[in-house]
Every structure is written in structure tokens, then in C-alpha cells.
């Protein structure tokens, strides 16, 4: 990347089963092969200790298995997450020329139940909107039937809702794009790389 691309951030989102993590791994490998200074973050910048990767973290196999917090605890959790992003994103931008996020705070808007968030109200969405925006947002998506053939962690109706919501989110942002992972992960990774060229 050229010097004017220093400190760029890219959020890659998508419903479970769309192949987001596989595509992201391929993109990271390609960027490192090209000698890029690229960093990886899962969901959050890692400013607070609770949002840093844990070596013993378990893979989520049932993201909706637990109930949600009450409105007060939900507000506190969202406020803490917004603080994490507002304090952590400047550090991330200073430390690396490019940082790829696997998920982002916007996931709260699409799948609040995964994060035990009380069903989102307007004021909750306004709180999330206070978080810094990434320079590029890419949603890795696929048809509901394709996703359900890969993973059945949530019912088909919920998968369909998330697919529509993620794609709507991407299209509502000037720097948002949808990449359909239907042919092969390699093809989807190449599509992501073409969007990353916009930051070069």
C-alpha cells in the first residue's frame, strides 16, 4: 500500500456459514505474501483486556443458547463496547498500515442475541453509531440454502433474516460492499482483494 493508506481498517462481516473466516484467512495470506503490514483483530481492537484474544476461547457452536441481559445491563455493555472502539481504534491505526477485523461492533445491530443484548431499540442503535467507522466494510454472504448446507447453528428463517440484514447494512454505507461466496473461497477472496485495492 502507498503511504497515504497508512492506518486503514477493514471490517469483514457476514452470517455464520457464509465462509467469512475462510475468506479472511485467504486474504491475510495474500496480503502477507505481498509484504503488507497487516494485522488481525476479532470483533474489537483489544484496548480493554476483556476484548483481547484468549488462547483457551471455545468455538461458538450455538450463538443463541443463552438469554439476553435486561435493558440496563444491555446499555452498560453497549457503552463499554463503544468505549473499547473509540479508545482502541486510534491505537490500531497507529500500529499497523492495515488491520482486518473479523466481525465488528456493527454485529450488534444484526445479531444482538449472540452478544446477549436486549432486543435493539432506537437509542441502543444510536449508541452503537458512536463507534468509529472502518475505512472499508465488506459483507461475505451467500444464499440461505448454501449457508444452511454448511452450518445449521441457527434456523433457516434466522439465517435468511441475517443475510438480508447484513447485505442491507453494507449497501447503506458508502464504503460498504457485498461479496457473494458461492463459487469458491478463493474467488471470494479475490473479490475482497479487489475492494482492498480501493485503499491502495
C-alpha positions in Angstrom: 0.0 0.0 0.0 1.1 3.5 -0.6 1.9 5.8 2.3 -1.5 7.6 2.2 -3.2 4.2 3.1 -1.4 4.1 6.5 -3.7 3.2 9.3 -6.6 1.8 7.3 -9.2 -0.6 8.9 -11.4 -3.1 7.1 -14.3 -4.8 8.8 -15.4 -8.2 7.3 -18.8 -9.4 8.5 -21.3 -12.0 7.5 -23.7 -14.6 8.8 -22.4 -17.9 10.3 -21.8 -20.3 7.5 -21.1 -17.8 4.7 -17.4 -18.6 4.8 -16.3 -15.3 6.2 -13.4 -16.7 8.3 -12.1 -18.9 5.5 -12.1 -16.0 3.0 -10.5 -13.7 5.6 -7.7 -16.3 6.1 -7.0 -16.4 2.4 -7.0 -12.6 2.2 -4.5 -12.4 5.1 -2.2 -14.9 3.4 -2.2 -13.0 0.1 -1.5 -9.7 1.7 1.4 -11.1 3.7 2.8 -12.7 0.6 2.7 -9.2 -0.9 4.7 -7.9 2.1 1.8 -5.9 3.5 1.9 -4.8 7.2 -1.4 -6.4 8.0 -2.9 -7.1 11.5 -5.9 -9.2 12.5 -8.5 -8.5 15.2 -11.5 -10.5 16.2 -14.5 -8.2 16.8 -12.8 -5.5 18.8 -9.5 -3.5 18.8 -8.4 -5.1 22.1 -7.9 -1.9 24.1 -9.5 -3.5 27.1 -8.2 -6.8 28.4 -11.7 -8.4 28.2 -11.7 -7.9 24.4 -8.3 -9.4 23.7 -8.0 -12.9 22.2 -8.0 -15.7 24.7 -5.9 -18.8 23.9 -8.5 -21.1 25.5 -11.5 -19.4 23.9 -14.1 -22.0 22.7 -15.7 -22.0 19.3 -19.3 -20.9 19.4 -21.5 -23.7 18.2 -24.8 -22.3 19.4 -24.7 -18.5 19.3 -28.2 -18.2 20.6 -28.1 -20.6 23.5 -28.2 -18.0 26.3 -30.7 -15.4 27.2 -30.2 -11.6 26.9 -29.4 -9.0 29.5 -32.0 -6.6 30.8 -32.1 -3.1 29.3 -29.9 -1.6 32.0 -27.1 -4.2 31.6 -27.5 -4.0 27.8 -26.9 -0.3 27.9 -23.9 -0.7 30.1 -22.5 -3.4 27.8 -23.0 -1.3 24.6 -21.4 1.7 26.4 -18.4 -0.4 27.3 -18.1 -1.7 23.7 -18.3 1.8 22.3 -15.6 3.0 24.7 -13.5 0.0 23.6 -13.7 1.0 20.0 -13.3 4.8 20.5 -10.1 4.2 22.6 -8.8 1.2 20.7 -9.2 2.2 17.0 -6.7 5.1 17.2 -4.1 2.7 18.6 -4.8 0.1 15.9 -4.4 2.8 13.2 -1.1 3.9 14.6 0.3 0.4 15.0 -0.5 -1.0 11.5 -0.9 0.1 8.0 -3.8 -2.2 7.5 -6.0 -4.0 10.1 -8.6 -6.6 9.2 -11.5 -7.1 11.6 -13.3 -10.5 11.7 -16.7 -9.1 12.9 -17.1 -5.6 14.2 -19.4 -3.7 16.6 -22.0 -3.5 13.8 -22.7 -7.2 14.5 -24.7 -5.9 17.5 -27.2 -4.4 15.1 -27.6 -7.6 13.1 -27.4 -10.3 15.7 -27.8 -8.8 19.2 -28.8 -12.2 20.6 -25.3 -13.5 20.0 -24.0 -10.9 22.4 -26.8 -11.3 24.9 -28.1 -7.8 24.0 -31.7 -6.9 24.8 -33.7 -6.5 21.6 -32.3 -3.4 19.9 -34.2 -0.1 20.4 -33.5 3.2 18.6 -31.5 4.6 21.4 -29.3 1.5 21.5 -28.6 1.8 17.8 -27.7 5.5 18.4 -25.1 4.4 20.9 -23.6 1.9 18.5 -23.4 4.6 15.9 -20.9 6.5 18.2 -18.3 3.9 17.4 -15.6 4.7 14.8 -16.4 3.5 11.3 -13.9 1.3 9.4 -12.4 2.6 6.2 -14.0 -0.3 4.4 -16.8 -2.7 5.3 -17.2 -6.0 3.4 -20.0 -8.5 4.0 -19.3 -12.0 2.9 -22.7 -13.5 2.1 -24.3 -16.5 0.4 -27.9 -17.7 -0.3 -29.7 -19.1 2.8 -29.8 -22.7 1.4 -26.0 -22.6 0.8 -25.3 -21.4 4.3 -27.7 -24.0 5.8 -25.9 -26.8 3.9 -22.7 -25.7 5.6 -24.0 -24.9 9.1 -27.2 -25.3 10.9 -26.3 -23.3 14.1 -29.5 -21.2 13.7 -32.8 -21.9 12.0 -33.1 -21.2 8.3 -35.5 -18.3 8.9 -32.9 -16.7 11.2 -30.2 -17.3 8.6 -32.4 -15.6 5.9 -33.0 -12.6 8.2 -29.3 -12.2 8.9 -28.4 -12.5 5.2 -30.8 -9.7 4.3 -29.8 -7.6 7.3 -26.0 -7.9 6.6 -26.4 -7.1 2.9 -28.7 -4.1 3.7 -26.1 -2.8 6.2 -23.3 -3.0 3.6 -25.4 -1.2 0.9 -26.4 1.5 3.4 -22.7 2.6 3.8 -20.7 4.5 1.2 -17.7 2.3 1.9 -19.7 -1.0 2.2 -19.7 -3.9 -0.3 -21.2 -7.4 -0.6 -19.1 -10.3 -1.7 -21.0 -13.5 -2.5 -19.1 -16.6 -1.6 -20.9 -19.1 -3.9 -18.2 -20.3 -6.3 -15.2 -20.9 -4.2 -13.5 -19.2 -1.2 -10.6 -18.3 -3.5 -12.9 -16.5 -5.8 -14.5 -14.6 -2.9 -11.0 -13.8 -1.5 -10.1 -12.3 -4.9 -13.2 -10.2 -4.9 -12.3 -8.9 -1.4 -8.8 -8.1 -2.7 -10.3 -6.1 -5.5 -12.1 -3.9 -3.0 -9.0 -3.6 -0.8 -7.3 -2.0 -3.9 -9.5 1.0 -3.2 -7.4 1.6 -0.1 -4.1 1.4 -2.0 
